[in-house]
Amino acid sequence: MRVLLWLLVCLTMALPATAQTTPDRSATGGAQTLADIMARQNSVAVDDTFRRENVGDSASLPGVPQLGTQGGVSDPEFWRALRYGSADVRVSAGGEVATVLVQDGGMRWLAYRAGPLRQYGGWLLLGTLALLVVFYLLRGKIPIDGEKTGRTVTRFRAFERFGHWLLGGSFILLGITGLITLFGRVAIAPYLGKEANATFLELGKWVHNNVAWAFIVGLVIIFVMWVVHNLPDRTDLVWIAQAGGIVGSKHPPAKKFNAGQKVIFWSVVLFGASISITGVSLLFPYELPMFAKTFAVVNDIGLSSLLGLGELSETLAPQEEMQLAQLWHAILAFVLMAIVIAHIYIGSVGMEGAYDAMGSGEVDEAWAKQHHSIWLEEIQQEQDTSQGNPTKQSPAD
Ligand code: HEM
């Protein structure tokens, strides 16, 4: 009886093992199957010659015999080295980029792009729009003080307006196509379908990549034309102290540009330049790495510890450089879009007479006196000395 029982136990244990020795592995192309894995987990001895003798062309990979193209015995140290970038990977083409086979920063980038970037970025834009609607409902359109005079002064010449519209028009196109790139998968595909989303993305990418150059040219034009008028001076302090007259009823004196406009100018110039540089580095992948070097400077001057960021990594994989460029590009784009939305509001529905400056280029003297009194006096003095036509003047450039 004991012998019989022993035989039975042996048979039950042997059965699955025997079953595993000749399973049908055609579905996995000869690789292990779920049954093999389950058997191993049940501590059943599995004949693994089908794997051991099938490690691909390991002979052709000197130094890494365990890395066959068709799988091989697992080597945790080796995979860790690969993952953390210390494996000695040699490639015949592709340069440094191709030597990075595993880059786990990619998962952090993906999670950030699909999560906080979309959420905070989206809320920033919607919040800005909502604030402007509330502001409009409370304050309405800022009117011109008193009656219009009917006399105009030239605020912006044709070339200035060209530079502004080149910058503004390209910015709007870049903003819309950028948002499509980021939100298409969640905002277009579920409603209009993946095909429609793919078409939008393809078109958007083409527009974004090409219109970018117009933005860069526009940025250079407005910088050269207006930088002198945007240097901070004492009148800005008065303007800021009186909150620009938007909140109260007084309108503080200002030159060609008031302090609020100077903030917009420097935001556009600095953020726009940074967006452009990272954008160009996205256009030419791996050619313009800049974050490791920037982090080194930020560490050196102590800015990183001041901001509580600790020591920033000064050695970055080429892929990490691209991921950071993409995130920085999009984060700054969101901030600048919020600022520009507020700027567009003031220049259109928010303030009576403001649009004329960029439309025809001619503004009513009453508007000029209200918002840029010092500038108006300057050009009137110029006009007096040159004995020109008092109703149409050249701007005080
Ligand atoms: C001026 C030079 C610019 C260049 C060279 C540039 C280039 C690029 C490139 C190559 C991409 C990646 C597109 C892709 O996935 O195929 C991108 C994405 C993007 N760009 Fe720009 N861009 C520029 C300006 C702007 C501006 C001014 C804005 C905002 C108004 C903007 C907003 C965005 C956004 C939101 C994305 C999507 C980011 C994402 O998918 O996560 N870009 N840009």
Residues whose N, C-alpha, C, O or C-beta is under 5 A from the ligand:
A	BS01	HEM	F171 L174 G175 G178 L179 T181 L182 K205 H208 A212 F215 I216 I275 S276 G279 V280 L282 L283 A330 A333
